[in-house]
Amino acid sequence: MGIVAGLDSSSESTRIVVCDADTGTVLRQGYAPHPPSVPEGDPQAWLMSLGDAATGGLLEGVQAIGVSAQQHGLLTLDAGGVLVRPALLGNDKRCQAAATELADALGGRAAWAEAVGAVPQAAQAVAKLRWLARNEPESAARVAAVLQPHDWLVWQLLGRPLRRTTDRGDASGTGFWSAATGSWRPDLVELALGRQAALPDVLAPAEPAGHTPEGLLISAGTGETMAAAFGLGVGPGDAVVSLGASGSVFAVHHSALADSTGTITSFADATGMHLPVVHTLNAVRVLRGTAELLGTDLHGLSELALLSSPGSYGMVLLPYLEGERTPHLPQAAGTLTGLRRESMKREHLARAAFEGMLCGLTDALDVLRGRGVEVRRVFLLGAAAELPAVQAIAPSLFGVPVVAPQPADYAALGAARQAAWALGVQQGVLSPQQPPLWPSAASQVFEPTADDLPVGQAVRQQYATVREQTHPGAFDAV
């Protein structure tokens, strides 16, 4: 088909991969950092970073480009298409009160889950609109249209045409688009902002956003989570556990999941399927805190943990160091139980930290399983996924093979694969229903043995007993 490129404009940098459209082989790569921008960002700096990443003829011969970008950013435009103010980004915690206010304004968590598949969170565009209306009414009064970062970048690449576009994946994170119905909820924009604003057209997965003045095809683009899933090549039966300071678990599913508790956020993906997501507030921060306590680093903590045995000599760590979102325990703290003279050793505490973190993520995975989501294997993402203790313990707790992909720019690869799809449809060699079949990510696979599974179940039961004793009924409403 030719050569395509995928660019990922994250919160920290722009990464570009140039790939063979037929095979997915990476031909060239580019990188440029963004200036620090917390909690507000200058979108013009994203364009400058894109230009820096594409220097040296990186895009020579490219026929199509896909765009992935950081999610949950809000860009507000006036009637002339000029930015009203700097972008509000996903990590802006000022909007938490606005999110709580909005949840009550529509009738509670269940009403929001029914409306758009998600309860308002500070990160979402809907909460940012309410914050803007409450705190910067003069700016709010000028807002004529709203976009997210990937939408804005696509619009810029196309030469700022009259039509503005997005995709269903990124739209599903705004708080005013329903993955279940596939439609905007302008009434929720008005509820948040106090008035209507123009929303971008939502493109189908293989539908192009348009062509640049030079004739380069630009695909629909999507959010980073959806692009990374597409780049990894995950499909039905796959779940992805992302190990950051906090954690997330998402899976590919055939339909949107309405969850009246708000535990599940019902995202759409970049292929026409759905990505139900469950978040935890505590993941690698649990390991880092324990490592600091024991005077070591993450690799040292991993080595210590492997000196212990499953169950950590009866020691259990409930990892709710920052409160917790799954289960909903916002005021909780971490709990360490099972201390006995024989268990008071560094290696047992180290293993309890890994088991506690992974049991908390397994709880999140079970929320999806409990709603009929099939999980046949789990992909582990994040630097902590490379720790030997994680790779040794996770298969027995998750109960399925664990896949640890080699580090790569998966969001940029997903954007490039989308560009190849749109290009193939335009050339008549691909169907709008079938993306290009690029090879799966290179990875290590860790299989649970027949002996591992009952051991993992025993560790999980020990953890669940402590969790229920400490926080009775925490999962009753989930």
Buried (B, 14 or more C-beta within 10 A) or exposed (E): BBBBBBBBBBBEBBBBBBBBBBEBEBBBBBEBEBEEBEBEBBBEBBBBBBEBBBEEEBBEEBBBBBBBBBBBBBBBBBEEEEBBBBBBBBBBEBBBBBBBBBBEBBEEBBBBBBBBBBBBBBBBBBBBBBBBBBEBEEBBBBBBBBBBBBBBBBBBBBEEEEEBBBBBBBBBBBBBBBBBEBEBBEEBBBBBBBEEBBBBBBBBBBBBBBBEEEEBBBBBBBBBBBBBBBBBBBEEBBBBBBBEBBBBBBBBBEEBBBBBBBBBBBBBBBBBBBBBBBBBBBBBBBBBBBBEEBEBEBEBBBBBBBEBEBBBBBBBBBBBBBBBBBBBBEEBEBBBBBBEEEBEBBBBBBBBBBBBBBBBBBBBBBBBBEBEBBBEBBBBBBEBBBBEBBBBBBBBBBBBBBBBBEEBBBBBBBBBBBBBBBBBBBBEEBEBEEBBEBEEBEBEEBEBEEEBBEBBEEBBEBBBEBBEEBBEEBBEEB
